[in-house]
Amino acid sequence: MLNQIITLLLQVIIGLVAGACLLRLYLQHQRIAFSARSGNPVGPFIFALTDWLVLPLRRIARPVGRWDSASLLAAYMLELFQFGLLWLLGGSTGNPAWLLPMALLGLARLALTCASGLVIVYAVLSWVQQGHSPLASLVSRLVEPWLVPIRRVLPLLGGIDLSPLVLLLLLQVLGIVLDHLPPNLFG
């Protein structure tokens, strides 16, 4: 029971901070300003959660084009820490080399979860928002690029845009594929 509680707490805490690192990565890729003055309601929160790890990593991990590799490395390191700590707490005597690819899969799962969360928030805000709020505008800028290709293929049905639903289904399918990768895929 204690092991389950520790696992849950680790997943929540690491998931929150690593997810914020991934959101920071994507916001910078989309060239969305972080400051509160720019109207970004989550920028200061992301800075508060991630600066302690991302800023020191910038000394060794330079950006690659518009991608902030320090944010990606921070998220990966957090996932690796989580898997490593769970491996140690589990008293496992197996080969720790599996931790590297498992952390990569964990990062991919986290990215899918974050993307799904953004799509759900986008859909809910599109139903309840009467005017434009800073949060709705931010979420729209993050999700719209993923919806455009789907909208080219799937027209409005009776005036209803089903592209967020299709995107959620695609993200779920990707999650199922990740969950069913063969265990010996990474050697």
C-alpha positions in Angstrom: 0.0 0.0 0.0 2.8 2.4 0.9 4.5 1.7 -2.5 1.2 2.6 -4.3 0.9 5.9 -2.4 4.6 6.8 -3.2 4.0 5.8 -6.8 0.9 8.0 -7.0 2.6 11.0 -5.4 5.7 10.6 -7.7 3.5 10.4 -10.8 1.5 13.5 -9.8 4.4 15.7 -8.8 6.8 14.6 -11.6 3.9 14.7 -14.1 3.1 18.2 -13.1 6.6 19.5 -13.4 7.6 17.5 -16.4 4.3 18.5 -18.1 5.1 22.1 -17.4 8.5 21.6 -19.0 6.8 20.1 -22.1 4.3 23.0 -22.2 7.2 25.5 -21.9 8.9 23.7 -24.8 5.7 23.9 -26.9 4.9 27.5 -26.0 8.4 28.6 -27.0 8.1 26.6 -30.3 4.8 28.4 -31.0 6.5 31.7 -30.1 4.0 32.5 -27.4 5.2 35.1 -24.9 5.4 33.9 -21.3 5.1 37.2 -19.3 1.9 38.1 -17.5 2.1 41.5 -19.3 1.7 39.7 -22.6 -1.6 38.3 -21.4 -0.3 34.8 -20.9 -2.1 33.6 -17.8 0.0 30.5 -17.3 3.5 31.8 -18.1 4.4 32.8 -14.6 3.2 29.5 -13.3 5.3 27.6 -15.8 8.3 29.7 -14.9 7.8 29.0 -11.2 7.6 25.3 -11.8 10.4 24.9 -14.3 13.1 27.6 -14.0 15.0 25.8 -11.3 15.7 22.9 -13.7 15.5 24.4 -17.2 17.7 27.5 -16.6 20.8 25.5 -15.5 20.3 23.0 -18.3 20.5 25.8 -20.8 24.2 26.0 -20.2 24.7 22.5 -21.7 21.6 22.1 -23.9 21.3 24.8 -26.6 18.1 25.4 -28.6 17.6 23.4 -31.8 15.8 25.8 -34.1 12.7 26.9 -32.4 12.8 23.9 -30.0 14.1 24.5 -26.4 16.2 21.4 -25.9 16.8 22.4 -22.2 13.0 22.1 -21.5 12.9 18.7 -23.3 15.9 17.5 -21.4 14.5 18.6 -18.1 11.2 16.7 -18.8 13.2 13.6 -19.7 15.4 13.8 -16.7 12.4 14.1 -14.4 10.9 11.0 -16.0 14.2 9.2 -15.7 14.4 10.2 -12.0 10.8 8.9 -11.4 11.5 5.5 -13.0 14.9 5.3 -11.3 13.4 6.0 -7.9 10.5 3.6 -8.4 13.1 1.0 -9.5 15.1 1.5 -6.3 12.1 1.6 -4.1 10.8 -1.6 -5.7 14.0 -3.4 -4.7 14.4 -4.5 -8.2 17.5 -6.5 -9.1 16.9 -6.3 -12.8 19.1 -4.4 -15.3 18.8 -0.6 -14.8 19.6 -0.1 -18.5 15.8 -0.3 -19.2 15.3 2.9 -17.3 16.5 5.1 -20.2 14.0 3.8 -22.8 11.3 3.5 -20.2 11.8 7.2 -19.3 11.5 8.0 -23.0 8.2 6.1 -23.3 7.0 7.8 -20.1 7.8 11.2 -21.7 5.9 10.2 -24.8 2.9 9.1 -22.7 3.1 12.4 -20.7 3.1 14.4 -24.0 0.0 12.5 -25.2 -1.7 13.2 -21.8 -0.8 16.9 -22.0 -2.0 17.1 -25.6 -5.3 15.4 -24.6 -5.8 17.8 -21.7 -5.2 20.8 -24.0 -7.8 19.5 -26.5 -10.3 18.9 -23.7 -9.8 22.4 -22.3 -10.1 23.8 -25.8 -13.4 22.0 -26.4 -14.9 23.0 -23.1 -13.8 26.6 -23.5 -15.3 26.7 -27.0 -18.6 25.6 -25.5 -18.7 28.0 -22.5 -16.8 31.1 -23.6 -18.9 33.9 -24.8 -16.0 36.4 -25.3 -12.3 36.0 -25.6 -10.3 35.4 -22.5 -6.5 35.2 -22.3 -6.7 31.5 -21.4 -9.1 30.7 -24.3 -6.8 32.5 -26.7 -3.7 30.8 -25.4 -5.3 27.3 -25.6 -6.6 28.0 -29.1 -3.2 29.0 -30.3 -1.8 25.8 -29.0 -4.5 23.4 -30.3 -5.5 25.0 -33.6 -2.4 23.8 -35.5 -3.3 20.2 -34.7 -6.9 20.7 -35.8 -6.2 22.3 -39.1 -5.2 19.1 -40.9 -8.2 17.2 -39.5 -10.6 20.0 -40.6 -9.3 19.8 -44.1 -10.5 16.2 -44.2 -13.5 16.3 -41.9 -16.1 19.1 -42.8 -18.5 20.5 -40.3 -21.4 18.2 -39.7 -24.6 20.1 -39.1 -22.6 23.1 -38.1 -20.7 21.1 -35.4 -16.9 20.9 -35.5 -15.9 17.3 -34.6 -12.2 17.8 -35.2 -11.4 18.0 -31.4 -13.1 14.6 -30.9 -11.2 13.1 -33.8 -7.9 14.5 -32.4 -8.7 13.0 -29.0 -9.4 9.6 -30.6 -6.1 9.8 -32.5 -4.2 10.7 -29.3 -5.9 7.8 -27.5 -4.9 5.4 -30.4 -1.3 6.6 -30.1 -1.5 6.0 -26.3 -2.7 2.4 -26.9 0.1 1.8 -29.4 2.7 3.1 -26.8 1.2 0.9 -24.1 1.5 -2.2 -26.3 5.0 -1.8 -27.6 6.8 -5.1 -27.2 8.8 -5.2 -23.9 11.9 -6.4 -25.7 11.8 -3.5 -28.2 14.6 -1.8 -26.5 16.8 -4.8 -26.1 
